[in-house]
Amino acid sequence: VNLRAGDDRVWHFAHKTDSNCPLKSESEAVLRAREMLYKLLRAKIGDRVSLEEAIPGAHNTEQADCVVTLDAGKIAYCIVEKQ
């Protein structure tokens, strides 16, 4: 997903394209939770937060929803929906 942000719009996430987006089947609740996490981290930590970063050593499709980069290393956040 892409973060859409600007002076004229409310910040939100949007799919790059529906046809090839691996998150197109994600529920609205999970997408909202990820958005809220990102906004919270940005408000508390600032520009040291990134989106959809690959997790080293994980399966090639696994990405962290938000990653915080600190002097001591990185903290990865992943939100999943229990089924």
C-alpha positions in Angstrom: 0.0 0.0 0.0 1.0 3.6 -0.4 0.6 6.4 2.1 -1.3 9.2 0.6 -0.6 12.4 2.4 -0.8 16.0 1.7 -2.2 19.4 2.7 -5.5 18.9 0.9 -6.3 15.3 1.9 -6.6 13.4 5.1 -3.6 11.0 5.3 -4.6 7.5 4.4 -3.3 4.3 2.8 -4.3 3.1 -0.6 -3.5 0.0 -2.7 -0.9 0.5 -5.4 -3.2 -1.6 -7.7 -5.8 -4.0 -6.7 -4.8 -6.7 -9.2 -1.3 -7.3 -7.9 -1.5 -6.1 -4.3 -0.8 -8.9 -1.7 -2.9 -7.0 0.8 -6.1 -6.8 -1.3 -7.7 -9.5 0.8 -6.9 -7.9 4.1 -9.9 -6.9 6.2 -10.8 -3.3 6.8 -10.0 -3.8 10.6 -6.4 -4.9 9.9 -5.8 -2.0 7.5 -7.2 0.5 10.0 -5.1 -1.0 12.8 -2.0 -0.6 10.6 -2.9 3.0 9.8 -3.5 3.8 13.4 -0.1 2.2 14.4 1.7 4.2 11.8 0.1 7.4 12.9 0.9 6.7 16.5 4.5 5.8 15.8 5.0 8.9 13.6 3.6 11.2 16.3 5.8 9.7 19.0 9.0 8.9 17.1 8.9 11.0 13.9 10.6 10.2 10.7 12.4 7.1 12.0 9.3 5.1 11.1 9.1 3.3 7.7 6.4 1.2 6.1 6.3 -2.3 4.6 9.9 -3.2 5.2 11.1 -6.8 4.4 11.9 -8.9 7.4 15.4 -10.4 7.0 15.4 -14.2 7.1 11.6 -14.5 6.7 9.7 -15.8 3.8 10.2 -13.5 0.8 6.6 -12.2 1.0 6.7 -11.3 4.7 7.0 -7.6 5.6 6.7 -5.6 8.7 3.9 -3.2 8.7 5.9 -0.5 10.5 9.6 -0.5 11.3 11.2 1.9 13.8 14.9 2.5 13.3 16.8 3.3 16.5 20.5 3.7 17.3 20.5 0.2 18.9 18.7 -1.4 16.0 15.2 -1.8 14.5 11.8 -2.8 15.9 9.4 -4.3 13.5 5.6 -4.3 14.1 3.3 -6.7 12.3 -0.5 -6.7 12.8 -2.3 -9.9 12.0 -5.9 -10.9 12.2 -6.7 -14.0 14.2 -8.9 -16.4 12.2 
